[in-house]
Amino acid sequence: MAKKNKMKPRELREAQKKARQLKAAEINNNAVPAIAAMPAAEAAAPAAEKKKSSVKAAGMKSILVSENKMYITSFGKGNSAVLEYEVDNNDYNKTQLSSKDNSNIELCDVGKVNITFSSRRGFESGVEINTSNPTHRSGESSSVRGDMLGLKSELEKRFFGKNFDDNIHIQLIYNILDIEKILAVYVTNIVYALNNMLGEGDESNYDFMGYLSTFNTYKVFTNPNGSTLSDDKKENIRKSLSKFNALLKTKRLGYFGLEEPKTKDTRASEAYKKRVYHMLAIVGQIRQCVFHDKSGAKRFDLYSFINNIDPEYRETLDYLVDERFDSINKGFIQGNKVNISLLIDMMKGYEADDIIRLYYDFIVLKSQKNLGFSIKKLREKMLDEYGFRFKDKQYDSVRSKMYKLMDFLLFCNYYRNDIAAGESLVRKLRFSMTDDEKEGIYADEAAKLWGKFRNDFENIADHMNGDVIKELGKADMDFDEKILDSEKKNASDLLYFSKMIYMLTYFLDGKEINDLLTTLISKFDNIKEFLKIMKSSAVDVECELTAGYKLFNDSQRITNELFIVKNIASMRKPAASAKLTMFRDALTILGIDDKITDDRISEILKLKEKGKGIHGLRNFITNNVIESSRFVYLIKYANAQKIREVAKNEKVVMFVLGGIPDTQIERYYKSCVEFPDMNSSLGVKRSELARMIKNISFDDFKNVKQQAKGRENVAKERAKAVIGLYLTVMYLLVKNLVNVNARYVIAIHCLERDFGLYKEIIPELASKNLKNDYRILSQTLCELCDKSPNLFLKKNERLRKCVEVDINNADSSMTRKYRNCIAHLTVVRELKEYIGDICTVDSYFSIYHYVMQRCITKRENDTKQEEKIKYEDDLLKNHGYTKDFVKALNSPFGYNIPRFKNLSIEQLFDRNEYLTEK
């Protein structure tokens, strides 16, 4: 690996400063969402106290500009925007639009936009902050303000059919574009995972998802010969059908919670296959929509294609949502009868039916999660300060039940009824500047609540003993389950876009579901607020969306629906029951021969034998491997045998262990090592754990007793800890590489989208095809710099020249291969092949790019392979990634200089905020 220079403190500070500036620039100009990986070492660093910006703490939400007027908005309820002031930018005359008594902010100097908030908002003294006036940015006219890529005009025409002299429409547009970017990442990963389940090697050679299309019915897919399609398309469908059937036979769809019904009824089996086909075809269609600029073609319209295809696809979406609610509602009352019985006894004045509906809303729809503050945190503060009784060990076995009831009463008996109290708390939290202030606000609120709920909490605790719970569990619940039918109908009557998002969650784990839905909810909520402001009597600007984006007129409804989707998706079981394929994957990842036969697996795990206690090993493997979310993730994105081989690389394992907090390493060491020397240094402890992971073998676990006592139980617990550590380390490695790849997926998505936009305004691009040469956009914009609308390239001559050098150091074949490797997560697939050659492992960025560069320089079997790549010798000689090679590969992104730099320079890449695992 090329020797890396150690940065001096001053240089490091400058690099961090530049990273923040570039991050800010990119956020305002075609931003990349924060969805990539932090090095494990950084993830483990103690978190500094979070500080909120003074502008946000003052309650200011945004500054909007329309023609010669500036509008200042504040935060209202939830994420809503309240119009506070209108300022005439000609004479700075200000008009207060909100009620003075209820105003969140006070505008002072309108030229500099000085804002104050005072002690009446809950603080001891007034605070004054100032922010820039967006109408006072030198060198930019109002028509290009905030539009460094020069695409504002074209985007407005695409989304609204005309241009505007404001910054409101473009902000709304970028929220929509953010939706497409985030979907591009998740759909790319889903397609890769589904292809990976086939276990056939190079996914790019058999991407059967690419030929699944919602244009074809299931009948056409299973019998293309009877269709009117061309012979080429028929052949592609036949190949995809073959792979589809192969995927079904692997039984690995069980990892996604999809399981063929156990019945001899061929109609039920065929209905299952039809639903799975619909799901995969919709995923493939979404990928086409978010990865290729297909403007003007309804079939590629992300927001309406589901309404324009054969109804059989919508029937599948209906089925999936209805099945989820049927599963939730079935036995809901019986399953929660202990808690419901207690609540009926405690909540005098409420009808029993109403209590059941309220508890359903709390457990299933989780309205309490949408308050803007945490009920759970309030309860924790109350118990930490006053509820010492409830910390007693006697409640350990019922603590979850007890806390759930406490949270329900806080929500139902107080905040659900006293809306003003909740809004007041949200307001105080919003004005807090630091974590300490926020904690103090929660503590004050908890003190106020304790007097109101102490008796209720003690009443709950009095019922929290085994005898009472046992008796309540035996009691008959004389309530009709149909009481929840209306709740189900109201909740499941979703738009098909929302149902489609729910369908995607089948292929995601819990954290992915939470991250995706949280982001989507935030974006739709923002869009709803922009439309509200634009339609207000004060602003009153045209906001008629073009045909392909009419869905966003329902942003309020979709925000509410996605909140439901987030909750019901997280309640679905993560995987089907263990199958022979799953046992094979589990034994393989633990280090057994990958060529082991099915009969041998059955013999080892005694799958065909019956008798009490005979399935101890089978149950141990099921509980500690197959049902581990870490294991499921690794099977989805990697390969069991290859993961076992990667684990033998101590350098890589030590790097990942270096990112796990010291306290956690101490616990792992004590749990995993048979005779731990707790006085050893942390370095020694990490080395010992790395050695254990390197040498892990199925033989270490084959004699574990599931029903163990004494020494055998100690051995079982140690085996569980070792497996947990091993799966966690491998998961962190793969997850972070997937997340690094996500940033490049977004860059590819934006490149393909922006190319289509630039083609509309730059004649020199009209006849160009991006697939022929992915450098063509950056190259053309650099050549046309003087008359290009792209301000980044106009204003940064030095950086533009650097980009031109990088373009010349690349070629069309290299960048095309790079694009395909990103789209197919080739780095994750080929990790085992090249990771052993890397000299120094010090960041996920370095791992990713070394493996990527080896993949790019890999010689193909055919004779068409291009001549040796310029950087190949340095790559092989230094055993580490080559920085100039990274920049050459990223030259297609050179038209957006902030993105190009953030993706090409390790110090800038790693200083951004990423999705991390703790």
N, C-alpha and C positions, 0 to 999 in steps of 0.2 A: 504494500500500500504506500502511496506517496506520503512522505513525511509531512505531518501536520504541524503548522506553527502554533505555538502557544500564544494566546492573545493576552496582551498586557491589560491590566484593569481598565485603563483609559480607553484602549481599543475596544474592549468588551462592552463598556458603557456606550461607546459610539455605535457599535453594532446593534446593541439593544434598542438604542434610540432610533436608528434607521429602520429597524424591524417594525417598531411601533408606527413610524411614519408611513412606511409602505403598507402596513396592515390597514391603517386608516384610509389611505388613498384607494386601496383595493376595495374596501367596504363601500366606499362612495362611488366606485366606478367598476361595476360588474364584479362584485365581491365574491370571494370564495368562502363558503361557510366554514366555521371551525369544526372540522370533522376528521382531522388527521391525527397522527400519533405523537405523543411526547415520549422522549427517551425514558426508559424505566427509571433511570437514576433521578431524572427531574420529577417524575411522578411521585417519587418517594420523599422528596424534600418536604420539610415542615411547611405547612401553608401559612403564608403571612396573613395578617389580618386584612380582610377585604375592605377596601375603601370605595365608596360610591362617588361618582363624579358630583361636584357641587351643583352642576346644572340639573342633573336628575334629582338630587336631594332637594333642590329648591322647588321641585314639582313640575319643571318645564319638560314637556314631551318633545316638541319640535318647533322649528321655525319654517313656515311655509311662505313662498313668494309667488304672487300671481300678478303679472304686469307691474304696475307701480305700487302695489300694496304688499305689506308684510303681515303675516298672521302668526301670532304666538299662541301655542296650545299648551295646556297642562294635562297632567294625568287626572282622569276622573275615576269612576268605579271600574275596577279591574284594569283592563288595558284601554279603556275608552279615552278619547281625546276631548278636552273641553276648550272651546275657543275663548281665549282670555282678552287679547288685544288685536286691534287692527291698526297698523301704522302706515301712514302715507309717506312713501320714501322720497317724495319731492320736498315736503316741508316738515317731515317728522311729526306731524300731528297725529296723536294717538287717540283711539276710541276704545274704551273698555267695553267688551262684549258680554262679560259675565257679571253676575251680581257682585257688587263690591264686598258685601258681607261674607259671601261664600267663595271669593276668589282665592285660588291656590297660590298665585304669584303677584308681585307688585312690580310693574315696569317703571324704571327710573329714566336713565339716559337712553333714549331710543336709538341714538346714533351708534353707541357701543353695545347696546342691548344689556344694560345693567339691570339686574333683578334682585329683589330682596325677599326674604321671608323672615317673620318675626316670632317673638315669644308666644304669641297667641296660637301658634301651631305646635306648642308643646316643648319648646326649647327656652332656655334661660335668657338668651340674648339674640338680637337680630343678626342675620348673616347676609352679607352682600356678595353676589357673584356676578361675573360678566362673561359673555360669550360673544363670538364674532357675529357681525351682521352679514348675512350671506349676500347682501346687495353691494357690499364694499370690498369685493375681492378684485384686486388689481389685475389687469391683463385679460379679463374675461368679460364678455358681454352677457347679458341676462339669458340670451338664447343658448349659450353653451355652458352655463354655470353648472358644475357638478357632472359634466359630460365629457370627461377626458378622452374617451374612446371615439367621440364624435358620432354616436349612434342614437342620440336622443330623438332626432327628427324621424328617423326610420322606425324606431321602436314605437313612438307615439302613433305613427300612421298605421302600424300593424295592430296595435291594441285599441286605438280610438278612431282611426280613420282620418285624422288630421293632426296638425301641430299646434302647440300651445306655448305662450310666453310665461311659463311658470315652472316651478320645480316640484309641483304636486303630482302631476301625472306620471313623471318619470320615477318618482319614489314608489308609487303604487306598482308601476310596471316591474321594478326591480324586486319587489316582494313576490310577485308572480314568478319571475325568473328564478328566484331562490327556491321556490317549490320544485321547479323542473330540475334544478341542480341537485337538490337533495334526493329526489326520486332517481336521478341518473345513477347515483352512487348505490343506493339500495337495490335497484333493479339489476345493475351490473353484477353485484355480489350474489343476488339470488340466482341469476342465470348461470353464473360460474358454479355455484354450489350444486345446482341441479345437474349440470353436466358432470361435475366432479363425482357425483354419486354413482355414475356408471363405472368409474374406476378403470378407464381405458387408456390412461396416459395423457397424451397431448390434447387437451381440450379443444384447442383451436382447430384441430383437424376433424372434429366430429360435433361441432356446435349444432346439435339437432334443434335447439331452441330457435335458431335463426330462421328455420323454415316452418315454424308453427305460426299460423296466422288466424286472426279472428275473422278473416274474409271467408274462411272455409268452415262449413259445419262439421260436426263429428262424423257424419255419414260420408262426406267427401274425404275427410282425413283417413278413415278406415277403408275406403274404397274409391281411390282417386280415378280409377279407370272408368267409372261411370259418370265422371264430370266432364265439363267442356274445357278444362284447363289444357294448357299446352303440354307437349310430351316432356319438356324439361321440368316443368313444375310438378307434373305427376311423378317423375322420378325422384325429385327432391322430397316430395311428401312420403313416398314409399321408404326412403332412407330414414326419414324422421320417425315414421311409424315403427320401423324396426328398432330404433334406439328407444322409442317410447315404451315398447313392449319389454325391451331389455331392462329399462329402469324399473318397471313394475315388478319384474322377476327378482330384482335384487332385494326387494322388501325394504330398501333404505328410505323410502318415503315415510316409513314409520318414524324416522327422526323428525319429520315435520308434523307429526300427529295425524298423518293420513294413513288409514289402515283399511285394506280391502275387507269387506264384511265376510264373516265366517258362515257361509251358507252355501247350500247346493243350488240355490235359486240363481240361475244364470242372469236373470233380469236385474237382480240387485247388484251382481258383480259388474255387469255391463254399465249400469247407471253410475257406479263408482268410477269406472274408467273414463266414462264420458265427462264426469265432473272434473277429474284430474286433468284431462285434456283441455277442458275449458280454462282451468286455472293457469296451466302452463302457456296456453296460447295468449291469454290476456297479459301475462308477464312479458312474453315476447313482443307483444304489440306495444306495450308501454315502453319497452327498450327502444323500439323503432321511433316512437314519438319523441323521446327525450334525447336521442343521440343524433338524429339527422334533421336538418332543416327541411321540413316538408310543408312550409306555409302554403296555404291555399288548397291543400288536399284534406278533405274531411276525414278520410280514413286514417290520417296520421295526426288528427287533432286530439291531443291528450285529454282535453276536458269534455269532449262530447262523443268520441268514437264509440264508447260503450252504449250510447243511446242509438247508434246508427247501424248496429250489426244485428245478426240473427238473434231473435228473442231467447234462443236456448242458452246463450251466455248469461243473460240477465236472470234466467231461471236458476242457474247454478249459484249466482251471487245471492239470490233470495234464499235458496236452500241453506247456504253456509251461515247466513245471519240468523235465520229462523232456527236452525239446528242448535246454534250457540245459546239462544235464549231458551229454547226448549230444555236444553241440558241444564242451564242455570235454574230455570223455574221448577224443573221436575224435583219434587221433594224439598224445595227451598224451605217451606214451613217446617217440615219434619227435621230437616238438617239443622235448623236454627231454633228448634222449639225450646231449648233450655233458655237461651237469651230472650226469645220472644215472651216466654212465660214470665220471666223476671220483669221485663219491661211492662207487661200488662198489669202486673201487680204494683209496680212503682209509679206508672204514669197515669195517675187518677185524672179523670176528665177527658181522657182519650178513648175512643172506641177501639176495640181490639183490631178490627179490620184496618183502621187508620194506622195503628202502630205497625202492623205487618207491612203496609205499603211504605211507611216512613223508613222502616228498617231495610226494606228491599232497596229503596233509593240510596240509603247509606252504604249498604254492602255491595250492591251491583253497579248502580249508576254513579255513586261516589260524588254527590253534589258538594260534599264538604271539601273536596280537593280543589274546588274552583272558587274559593273564598278570597284568595290573595294572601292568606296566612295559614299557619299550620295548627290545626286542632291538636294534633299529636304533641307538638312542641309545648303548647299551653298546658296540656295535661302533665307532661314531664316536669315542667317548671313547678306546677302545683305540688306534685308528689315529692320532688326533690326538696322543696322548702318546708312543706307542711305535712306531707303524707308519709311519715316514717313508718307508720303501721303497715302500709301497703307494700313495703319493701321486704317484709318478713319472708323467710324461706317457706313458710307454710303455704304461700300463694304461688310457689314456683310452677306447679303443675297446671295452675289455672290462670296464670298471669295474663296470657294472651286474651282469654275470654273476658277477664275482668277489665283490662284496659280498653278493649273494644266497646264494652258497655259504657264505660266512662266517657269515651270519645263521642259515642252516639248521643248521650244526654247533653254534653256540652253543645253539640251541634243542634240537636232537635229542640231542646228546651230553652236555648238562649239565642244563638246566632241566627238560627232559622227564623226566629220570631222578631228579634231586635236587629233589623237590617242596619240601622244607624250605628249600633255598637261595632259591628263588623267593619263598616266603612271607616269609622273613626280609627280603629286599630290599623287598617291598611294604610290610612293617611299618615299615621305616626311612623309606621315602618318605612314608608316611602321616603320620609324626610330624614330618616336616620342616615348618618354618614359612614359609620363603621359597624363591624360585627358586634363590638362591645355595646354600642348604642342600641342595636337591634335586640341583643340579649336583655338589656335593661328594660326595654319596652315590653317584651314578653313577660319578664318578671313582674312588672307593675300590673299588667293585665291579669296575670295568674293570681296575684294577691287580691285583686278585686273579685275574682271569680270564686276564690276558696270559700268565702262566707256563703255564697249562693249554693254551692254544690257539695259542701262537706258532708251533710247528712245523706245526700244521695249516694256519694261515694262509699260511705260507711255502710249504708244499706246493701249496696252491691257486694262489698267485702264480706258482710255477714252471711251472704248466701253462697260464698265461694268455698264450699267444702264438699268433699266427695259424696257424703250421704244426701245432701240437698240436691246436688247436680244429678246424682243417680236417680232419685225419685222423680225429678222433673223430666229426665230423659225417658222414663217409663210412662209418663202421663200421656193420655190421648190428647191430640190437638184437634178439636172439633171445628176445623175450618176447611172450607172448600178450596182446593188448590187453584181453582179457576179465578180466585180473587185477584191473581196476578196476571190474568190474560190481558186486561186492558193496559197494564204496565208494559207488558211485552210488546203489544201492538204499537203503543206510543213510541217505545224505544227502538223498535226494529223497522219502523217506517222511514227508512233512510233514503237519501238520494243514491243513485247507483254509483256516483263517484265515491261516496263515503263507503259503500259496500265493497267497491273495488279496492280501496285502501285496506279495509278489513281483510280481504282475501290475501293481500301481500303479507300480512302479519303471520300467516301460516308458515312462512319460510324464514322467519326472523326469531331470534331469541329474545328473552325478556328485556334486556338492556337496549337492544336494537329497536324493539317495539316502542319503548319509552322515548328514545331519542328521536325516532322518526315522527311519532305522533305529537310530541311536544313541539317540535319544529313546525310541523304543518299547522297545528292549532295557533301558534304564535303568528305565522304568516297570514292565515285567513283572518285572524282577529285584526291584524294591522290593516289589511285590505279593506275590511269592513269599516274601520275607522276613517280611512282616507276617503272612501265613498261617502260616508256620512258628512264629513267636513266639506267635500266638494259640492254636495247637494244642499248644504245649509244656506239660509237666506243671506248670511253675512258674506260668504265667499261666492257661492253660486256660479261655479264654472261647469262647463259641459263635461259630462262623464259617461257618455253613451259608449259602452264597450262594443267592439266588433263581434261578429257572429261567433268566432271561435272561443271567445272569452266571456260569454253571457253567464256562464256558471258563477262567476264571481259576484254577480248581483245577489246571489244567495249566500254570501260569505258568512253572515250571522248564523244562518241555519247550519252551514257546514261546520263552522267552529263548534257549535253545540253537538253536532253528530260525531265529529272526530273525538270529542271528549268521551262520548259513550263508547266509540270504537276502541279507544285506548284502554278503557276499563275492562270491556268484555274480552278483548284479545289477551290481556294479561292474566285472565282467569282460566284460559284454556290449558289443558294438560300439555306438557312440553313434548312428550313422545308417546308412541304406542307401546304396548307391552313388548317385552324382550322377544326377539326373533333369533333364529339360528344365525342370520347374517350379522345381527348386532353382537351376538356372542363371539363370532369370528373376529369382528373388528376389535372387540374388547380384549380378547386374548392376544391378538396380533399387536395391538398398541402396548401391551404389557411385555412383549418380547418373545412370543411363541412363534414357531415356524409358520410363515405365511402360507405355506402350501399344505397345511394340515387339512385332513379330510373332514367332511361333515360328520361321518361316523365317529371319528376320533374326538371331535368336539363333544358329541353326545355322550361318549364314553367318559371323558374327563369330568364333565359337569353332571353326569348321571341324569340326562334329560329324559330318558325313557324309563327310568326306574321309579318305583313308588315306595313310600315308606316314611315314617316320621323321622325328621332330622337328616334325611339322606341328601337333601338338596342344599346343604350348608354352603358349599363353594359356589353353586349357581346363584344363590341369593346374595352372597357376598359380592360377586362380580356385578350382579344386577344393581344392587344398592350403591356400590362405591365407584362403579365405572359407568355403566350404561345410563344410569339416571343422573349422572353428573352433567351439568350444563357445559362444563369445560370439555368433556369428552365429546358431546354432541357437536359442539362448535368445531372441534378438531376434525371430526369425520366429515362435516359439511365442507370445510375449506381446505383440508389437507388429505393425507393418506396415512392410514394407521401404520403401515410398514415403514414409510418414509419418516414419519414423526419419530418412530423408535430409533432410526438411524441418526437423525439430527440430534437427538438427545445424547448421543455418544460424544458430541463435540463439546468438550469442557469449556472452551473459550466462550462459546455462545451461551451455554448454561450459566456460567459465572457472570456474564454481562447481564442476563435477565435477573439473576439473584441479586445483583448489585442494585437493582431498582426496587427491590422489596424492602420495606422499612426494617430497620435493625430489630425493633421489638418483635416483629413477626418472624424474622430469622431466628431469634432466640427461641420462640415457641416451636417453630418447625424443628429446630435442632434437638430440643428437649423431647419432642414427640416422636421423631423419626429415628434417632440414633439409639442403639441398644444400650450402650454405656456412655452417656454424654458427659463430657468434661465441660461443665458450664463456665469454668475459669478460662477456657480457651478464648483467643481473640476472635472477633467477628469474621476476620479474613479466613481463619482456620475453620470456623463453623461453616462458612459459605463453601469452602473447598470440599469439606466433608459431605455436605449436601449435594454438591455438584457430582462428586464421585458416586454417591448412591444413585443419582439419576442416570449417570452414565452406565452403570452396571445393572440397572433394574432388569429383572427377568421374571417371567411368569412362575418359575420355580420357587421364587421367594414367597409366593402367595398360595400355591396349590394345596398346602396342608393347613391353611387357616380354618379354624372352626367358627362357624357362624354363631352357634349357641355355646360360647366359651365362658369358662370361669377361671379365676386365679391367674396363673402364668399364661395360660392359653388366651385369656381375654386381653392381657397386656400385649401379647404378640399380635392379636387381631387389631387392637387399637393402633399399634405401631404400623402395621401394614396399611391400615386406612390412611394414616397420616402421610406415609410415603407415597401412596397413590395420589392423594390430594395434592401434595407438593409437585409431583411429576406432571400431573395434568395442568396444574396452574402455571407452571413455568413454560410449558409448551404452548399453552393457550395465550399467555402474554406475548410470546414471540410471534405467533401467527396473527393474533389480533392486531398487534401494532403494525405489522407489515401490511395487513389488509387496510388499515387506516392510513398509512402512508400512501398506498396505491389510490385511496379514495380521493386525495387531493389532485392527483394526476387525472383521474377519471373526470373530475369536475373541470379541469383545464381542457381536456379533450371535448367535453360537452360544450363548453363555452366557445372553443375554437370552431366547431362545426356549426354552431348557431350563429356566431358572429360573422363567419364567412358568408352565410346566406344573406345577412343584413348588409354587409359591405358590397356584395354583388349588386345590390339595388342602387347603390350610390356611386360606385367606382366603375366606369366603363371598362377599364383594363382587366377587371376580374370577371366580366360577364361570360366570357367563353372558357374560363378556367374550371378545372375539376379538382377539388381538394384531395380526393383519393389518389390522384396521380402524383401529387407532391404536397405533403402537409406543410411545407415551408412557404407555400405560394402566397399566403395572406401576409405574413410578416415581411417577406421579400418584396412584394408589390408595394406595401405601405411605406417601406423604407425608401424604395426607389421614387415614390411619388410624394416624398415627405413635404415638400413645399406646398403642394395643393391637396394634401391629405386632410381629412377632417379630424384625424387622430392627434390630439394635443400632446399626448405623452411623447410621441416620436418627434414632434415639432420642437418641443421645449427642451428635450434632453439629447442634444447633438452627440455628446460623448457616449452616452449609453446606447444611442442608436447605432453609432459606429461599432460598438462592441457587439451588438446584436447582429450586425451585418457580417462581422468576422465569424460569429457562431453559425450563421446561416451557411457561409461558405465552407465551414469545417464539417458540415453535414451533407447528406445526399438524400435523394427521394426514397431510396430503398431502406436506408437506415431509419429514417423518421417514420416510414410506413410500418416497419417492423416494430418500432417503439410504440406506436399507437396501438397496434394489435396486442402487444404484450401487456399494455396497461388494461385494455378492454377485457382481456382473458386472464388477468391476475397471474401471469406467467411466473412472476417472482416467487409467489407462494408455492406454485406447483413445482418449480425447479429448485427450490431452496436446498434440498438434500444434495443435488448434483454439484453445487458450487460452494456451499458455505464452508466446506472443509479446507478450501484453498485460501480463504481470506486471512490476511496477516494480523490485522488488528480489528477487534470488534468493540466499538465505542459508541455507536448510536444506531438506531434503526434506519436512519437515513443512509449510513455507510453500508449497512447490510443490504438494504434494498437496492442501492445503485450498483454495488459490486455484482450482485446476482443478475440484475437487469443488464448490465454491460456485458457480462459473460453470455447471457442469452442472445443479445444483439449480435455478438461476434461469433456465435456458434455456427459451425459449418453444416450446411444442409447435405443431405445424401445425394441430391441431384447435381448436375453439372452447371446449373444456372446460377449457382452461388456467386455473388459479386466478389470483386477483388478484396484483398485484406483491408480492413478498416484502419484508418489513420492511427487510432489510439490503441490498437490491439496489443502491440508489443509492450507498451507501458503498463497496460492492464495486467498482462500475464507476468511481467517482470516484478512489479511492485506488490502484487497480490492484494490490491485494494482499488477502490473505484478511482477514476480519473476525473478531476474537477472539470477540465475543459471538455471532456466527453459528455458530462452531464449537461453543460451549457449548449453543446452542439445538438444533443437530442432534444433539448427544450426550446430550440430556436423557433419551432412553429408557434410558441407562445410569446415570442418577442414583441408582437404588436401591442401587448399589454405589459409594459415594463415592470410595474409592481409585482404582478403575478409571476412574470419570468424570473425576477430576482428572488422572490420568496420561494420559488420551487427549485432554484438552481444553486443557491448558496446555503450550505448546511447551517451556519450560524443564524441566518434569518429564518430558515425553515423550522428549526428547532426552538426558536423563541416565540413562535405563535402559540395560541391557546389550542390545545388539542383534546380529543376524546381520550381519556386515560382509564386504566384499570388500577384499582388500589388493592 
